[in-house]
Amino acid sequence: YPTGAGETRSLTPPEFAVTSAQWTPDGRRIVMSAREPGRDARVYAMDAAGGTPRAILPEGYRLGLGSGAISADGKRILARGPGGLHYVCSIDSGNPNPNPVAIPGLSPDDTVYGWGRDGTSVFVRHGTATALPARIIRKDLATGREEKWRDLLPADAAGLNAVQVIRVTPDEKAYAYSYFRSLSNLYIASGIR
């Protein structure tokens, strides 16, 4: 959809079932998790002008969670692969990239939210979304060193069950998150006299 004058156009071929997509920072490409008929999900890249998406990862991989899956230089992505493990992959290193690199020290229960502004670290949450407060750490990809970035918890934590989606701006000056709250329960009792 154009933001000014222009016409709406479809960028992906109709046979692709797209589950998530992001623009590269330069706006020239789109990286997406998608599925072709009869195939498992994988990650594709496509020129913003259109054309056929090009597979950049083997089947079984999907684009990383959050809006920060693509690095600021537009050359690498965060992906989730077989066994729920987290990977760093090049966008341009083959068709598809046969050697995504696993991020050491992470488990399938961990969540990677995006790149740090330095391009060498990522924001990670260890464990499940129900662990409170939500401790976000910065993990250096080269050294594996971890340091606390923020503990996220709303001011009113009554009924809070989980801090879920977390977004950090590229300059790391702002962040946003959503959470799930349950303030009531309904019980059915029978046989009470």
C-alpha positions in Angstrom: 0.0 0.0 0.0 1.5 3.3 -1.0 1.8 6.0 1.7 1.2 8.7 -1.0 0.2 8.7 -4.6 0.4 5.2 -6.2 -1.4 2.0 -6.5 -1.5 -1.1 -4.3 0.5 -4.0 -5.6 1.1 -7.6 -4.4 4.7 -8.5 -3.9 4.6 -12.2 -3.3 3.4 -14.9 -5.8 0.0 -16.2 -4.8 1.3 -19.7 -4.2 3.4 -18.6 -1.3 1.8 -18.7 2.2 3.7 -15.9 4.0 3.6 -16.0 7.8 5.9 -13.1 8.6 7.9 -10.5 6.6 10.3 -7.6 7.2 11.9 -5.0 5.0 15.6 -4.7 5.0 16.8 -1.4 6.4 17.6 0.0 2.9 14.1 -0.8 1.8 15.3 -2.7 -1.3 14.4 -6.2 -0.2 11.9 -8.1 1.8 12.8 -11.1 4.0 10.0 -13.5 4.8 9.0 -16.8 6.4 6.8 -18.6 3.9 5.7 -21.9 2.6 5.3 -23.1 -0.9 2.7 -25.8 -1.7 3.9 -29.2 -0.5 7.0 -27.8 1.2 8.0 -27.0 4.7 8.4 -23.4 5.9 11.7 -21.6 5.1 13.1 -18.1 4.8 13.1 -16.3 1.5 14.4 -12.9 0.3 12.9 -10.9 -2.5 13.5 -7.6 -4.3 11.1 -4.9 -3.3 10.4 -4.4 -7.0 8.8 -7.9 -7.1 9.8 -11.1 -8.7 10.2 -14.6 -7.4 11.3 -15.0 -3.8 14.7 -16.7 -3.4 15.2 -19.3 -0.6 18.0 -18.2 1.7 17.7 -21.0 4.3 16.9 -24.7 4.1 13.4 -25.9 4.9 12.6 -25.9 8.6 13.9 -22.4 9.4 11.8 -19.3 10.0 12.5 -15.6 10.5 13.4 -14.7 14.0 10.8 -13.2 16.4 10.2 -9.5 16.4 10.9 -6.6 14.2 14.6 -6.8 14.9 15.3 -10.0 13.0 17.3 -8.2 10.3 20.6 -6.6 11.3 21.0 -2.8 10.8 23.4 -3.4 7.9 20.8 -5.6 6.2 23.3 -8.5 5.7 22.3 -10.9 8.5 19.1 -12.3 10.0 18.1 -14.1 13.2 16.3 -17.3 12.5 14.7 -20.1 14.4 15.6 -23.6 13.1 15.3 -27.3 13.7 14.8 -28.2 17.4 13.8 -24.6 18.2 17.4 -23.4 18.2 18.4 -19.9 17.3 20.7 -19.0 14.4 22.5 -16.1 12.7 22.5 -16.4 8.9 23.7 -14.3 6.0 21.1 -13.1 3.6 23.4 -13.2 0.6 25.6 -16.4 1.1 24.1 -18.9 -1.2 20.8 -20.2 -2.4 20.0 -21.4 0.1 22.6 -20.8 2.8 23.7 -24.3 3.8 25.5 -23.3 7.0 23.5 -21.2 9.4 25.4 -20.6 12.6 23.8 -21.6 15.9 23.9 -19.0 18.7 25.8 -20.8 21.5 24.3 -21.0 25.0 20.7 -20.7 24.0 17.9 -23.2 24.5 14.6 -23.7 22.6 12.9 -22.1 25.6 14.8 -18.8 25.1 13.6 -16.0 22.9 15.8 -13.7 20.8 14.2 -10.3 20.3 16.6 -8.6 17.9 20.0 -7.1 17.3 21.8 -4.6 19.5 22.8 -1.3 17.9 26.4 -2.5 17.7 25.5 -5.3 15.3 27.5 -7.8 17.4 25.0 -8.5 20.1 21.4 -9.6 20.4 18.6 -9.1 23.0 17.6 -12.4 24.7 15.2 -13.6 27.3 16.1 -16.9 28.9 13.2 -19.2 29.8 9.5 -18.8 29.3 7.3 -15.7 29.0 5.7 -16.5 32.4 9.0 -15.8 34.3 8.6 -12.4 35.9 10.0 -9.9 35.8 11.0 -10.3 32.1 14.8 -10.1 32.3 16.3 -9.0 29.0 20.0 -9.6 28.5 22.4 -8.5 25.9 24.4 -11.4 24.5 27.6 -10.8 22.6 27.7 -13.2 19.7 31.5 -13.4 19.4 32.3 -13.9 23.1 29.0 -15.4 24.5 29.2 -12.8 27.3 25.9 -11.8 28.7 24.9 -8.7 30.6 21.5 -7.5 32.0 19.9 -4.9 29.9 16.5 -4.4 31.5 13.9 -6.1 33.8 10.5 -5.5 32.3 7.4 -5.4 34.5 4.4 -3.0 34.4 3.9 -0.7 37.4 0.7 -2.5 38.2 1.5 -6.2 38.1 -1.8 -7.4 39.5 -3.0 -10.5 37.6 0.1 -10.5 35.4 0.7 -13.9 33.7 3.3 -13.1 31.1 5.3 -10.4 29.4 5.2 -11.4 25.8 6.3 -9.4 22.7 9.2 -7.1 23.3 10.5 -4.5 20.7 13.6 -2.4 21.0 14.3 0.6 18.7 17.5 0.4 16.7 19.1 3.1 18.8 18.1 1.3 22.0 16.6 4.5 23.4 13.1 3.2 23.6 11.3 -0.1 23.9 7.8 -1.5 24.1 6.3 -4.7 25.3 2.9 -6.4 25.7 1.7 -8.5 28.5 -1.1 -10.8 29.4 -3.2 -10.1 32.5 -6.0 -12.2 34.1 -7.9 -10.4 36.8 -10.7 -12.9 37.4 -11.3 -16.7 37.3 -14.6 -18.5 36.9 -15.1 -21.8 38.8 -17.9 -24.3 38.5 -18.8 -26.2 41.6 -21.3 -29.0 41.9 -22.6 -31.0 44.8 -22.4 -28.1 47.3 -25.1 -28.0 49.9 
